[in-house]
Amino acid sequence: MLRNKIQAVFYYLGRPAVLIKARCRFYFWRKQGLQKFLWDVNSLYLPFLMKKFGAKMGAGVVINGPLWFDNLPDGSKPLANIEIGEKSFIGTGVFFDLPEKIIIRPQSTISAGVKILTHNDVGDRPLREKYPRKQAPVVLDSGCWIGANAVVLAGVTIGKNAVVAAGAVVTKDVEPGGIVGGVPARPINKKESL
Ligand SMILES: CC(C)(COP(=O)(O)OP(=O)(O)OC[C@H]1O[C@@H](n2cnc3c(N)ncnc32)[C@H](O)[C@@H]1OP(=O)(O)O)[C@@H](O)C(=O)NCCC(=O)NCCS
């Protein structure tokens, strides 16, 4: 307990300095600099810093960084496409692909290594004809649990209290209370999650 209190004091005292460092990184090295900074920073600071760079963050969000951010939009709020509802948990190494919004509703659990993708784009290459650029938001509804290393593709909505098993690739919406797993993810269990 005492240790937590001492840590909290240092956390609050250190906030302005951390914010100034993050802003300098962003100013001089742009998004790449910010990504590197957020990768190294103590996880305790992540909710605060992410908010300062445009993310919407509910109270009591716990983040076990480091996190990956890719394809950040331009402008002074590069994390504006992230919304994380109160009391949600984000595990270590979660990957946010940010051309579109990623909305994580309250009390969700996003386990380590999950990748949330909001676009498909092969760039200026032959396959573009067959696979034109597509981008669409991802919504993870309240109380859902995304198991470790799962991949959620662009445009998918995971329903309230639904479970995605570890290692799944989710290509379609998951109904509220559903439990899906595998590649591509399909229902794996007849019992409802809640
Ligand atoms: C999804 C999960 C919760 C299912 O748990 P459960 O409801 O107890 O399910 P069961 O273990 O009874 O398995 C039910 C079926 O799903 C299958 N299954 C379980 N996990 C699976 C997975 N990750 N991928 C594919 N199939 C899976 C089982 O083989 C079983 O299939 P069967 O009925 O054909 O034998 C669990 O397997 C899982 O993936 N948990 C995530 C763990 C994690 O990410 N931890 C990180 C810390 S938060």
The ligand as an SDF file (V2000), in Angstrom:
LIG
                    3D

 48 50  0  0  0  0  0  0  0  0999 V2000
  -12.3300  -18.4840  -25.3200 C   0  0  0  0  0  0  0  0  0  0  0  0
  -12.0130  -19.1740  -24.0170 C   0  0  0  0  0  0  0  0  0  0  0  0
  -12.3450  -18.2290  -22.8550 C   0  0  0  0  0  0  0  0  0  0  0  0
  -12.9280  -20.3970  -23.9910 C   0  0  0  0  0  0  0  0  0  0  0  0
  -12.9930  -20.8970  -22.7220 O   0  0  0  0  0  0  0  0  0  0  0  0
  -14.1510  -21.9640  -22.3320 P   0  0  0  0  0  0  0  0  0  0  0  0
  -15.4950  -21.3610  -22.5090 O   0  0  0  0  0  0  0  0  0  0  0  0
  -13.7840  -22.4690  -20.9930 O   0  0  0  0  0  0  0  0  0  0  0  0
  -14.0290  -23.0250  -23.4600 O   0  0  0  0  0  0  0  0  0  0  0  0
  -13.4850  -24.5320  -23.4210 P   0  0  0  0  0  0  0  0  0  0  0  0
  -12.0840  -24.5890  -22.9300 O   0  0  0  0  0  0  0  0  0  0  0  0
  -14.5270  -25.3380  -22.7180 O   0  0  0  0  0  0  0  0  0  0  0  0
  -13.4700  -24.8880  -24.9740 O   0  0  0  0  0  0  0  0  0  0  0  0
  -14.6700  -24.9170  -25.7290 C   0  0  0  0  0  0  0  0  0  0  0  0
  -14.3240  -25.2290  -27.1580 C   0  0  0  0  0  0  0  0  0  0  0  0
  -13.6110  -24.1220  -27.7120 O   0  0  0  0  0  0  0  0  0  0  0  0
  -12.3200  -24.5470  -28.2050 C   0  0  0  0  0  0  0  0  0  0  0  0
  -11.3710  -23.4710  -27.9290 N   0  0  0  0  0  0  0  0  0  0  0  0
  -10.9780  -22.9960  -26.7250 C   0  0  0  0  0  0  0  0  0  0  0  0
  -10.0840  -22.0170  -26.8750 N   0  0  0  0  0  0  0  0  0  0  0  0
   -9.9100  -21.8660  -28.1930 C   0  0  0  0  0  0  0  0  0  0  0  0
   -9.1040  -21.0110  -28.9670 C   0  0  0  0  0  0  0  0  0  0  0  0
   -8.2990  -20.0970  -28.3920 N   0  0  0  0  0  0  0  0  0  0  0  0
   -9.1800  -21.0960  -30.3090 N   0  0  0  0  0  0  0  0  0  0  0  0
   -9.9970  -21.9950  -30.9010 C   0  0  0  0  0  0  0  0  0  0  0  0
  -10.7810  -22.8440  -30.2160 N   0  0  0  0  0  0  0  0  0  0  0  0
  -10.7440  -22.7750  -28.8750 C   0  0  0  0  0  0  0  0  0  0  0  0
  -11.9980  -25.7930  -27.4220 C   0  0  0  0  0  0  0  0  0  0  0  0
  -11.1000  -26.6130  -28.1120 O   0  0  0  0  0  0  0  0  0  0  0  0
  -13.3720  -26.4150  -27.2890 C   0  0  0  0  0  0  0  0  0  0  0  0
  -13.7030  -27.0440  -28.5090 O   0  0  0  0  0  0  0  0  0  0  0  0
  -14.4980  -28.4640  -28.5190 P   0  0  0  0  0  0  0  0  0  0  0  0
  -15.8370  -28.1560  -27.8840 O   0  0  0  0  0  0  0  0  0  0  0  0
  -14.5830  -28.7980  -29.9700 O   0  0  0  0  0  0  0  0  0  0  0  0
  -13.6710  -29.3940  -27.6960 O   0  0  0  0  0  0  0  0  0  0  0  0
  -10.5240  -19.5700  -23.8670 C   0  0  0  0  0  0  0  0  0  0  0  0
  -10.2130  -20.7380  -24.5430 O   0  0  0  0  0  0  0  0  0  0  0  0
   -9.5670  -18.4760  -24.3640 C   0  0  0  0  0  0  0  0  0  0  0  0
   -9.1630  -18.4000  -25.5260 O   0  0  0  0  0  0  0  0  0  0  0  0
   -9.2150  -17.5910  -23.4160 N   0  0  0  0  0  0  0  0  0  0  0  0
   -8.3590  -16.4670  -23.6850 C   0  0  0  0  0  0  0  0  0  0  0  0
   -7.1250  -16.5510  -22.7870 C   0  0  0  0  0  0  0  0  0  0  0  0
   -6.3490  -15.2870  -22.8580 C   0  0  0  0  0  0  0  0  0  0  0  0
   -6.2880  -14.6090  -23.8510 O   0  0  0  0  0  0  0  0  0  0  0  0
   -5.7170  -14.9500  -21.7540 N   0  0  0  0  0  0  0  0  0  0  0  0
   -4.9540  -13.7010  -21.6610 C   0  0  0  0  0  0  0  0  0  0  0  0
   -5.0530  -13.1160  -20.2960 C   0  0  0  0  0  0  0  0  0  0  0  0
   -6.4370  -12.0340  -20.1550 S   0  0  0  0  0  0  0  0  0  0  0  0
  1  2  1  0
  2  3  1  0
  2  4  1  0
  2 36  1  0
  4  5  1  0
  5  6  1  0
  6  7  2  0
  6  8  1  0
  6  9  1  0
  9 10  1  0
 10 11  2  0
 10 12  1  0
 10 13  1  0
 13 14  1  0
 14 15  1  0
 15 16  1  0
 15 30  1  0
 16 17  1  0
 17 18  1  0
 17 28  1  0
 18 19  1  0
 18 27  1  0
 19 20  2  0
 20 21  1  0
 21 22  1  0
 21 27  2  0
 22 23  1  0
 22 24  2  0
 24 25  1  0
 25 26  2  0
 26 27  1  0
 28 29  1  0
 28 30  1  0
 30 31  1  0
 31 32  1  0
 32 33  2  0
 32 34  1  0
 32 35  1  0
 36 37  1  0
 36 38  1  0
 38 39  2  0
 38 40  1  0
 40 41  1  0
 41 42  1  0
 42 43  1  0
 43 44  2  0
 43 45  1  0
 45 46  1  0
 46 47  1  0
 47 48  1  0
M  END
$$$$
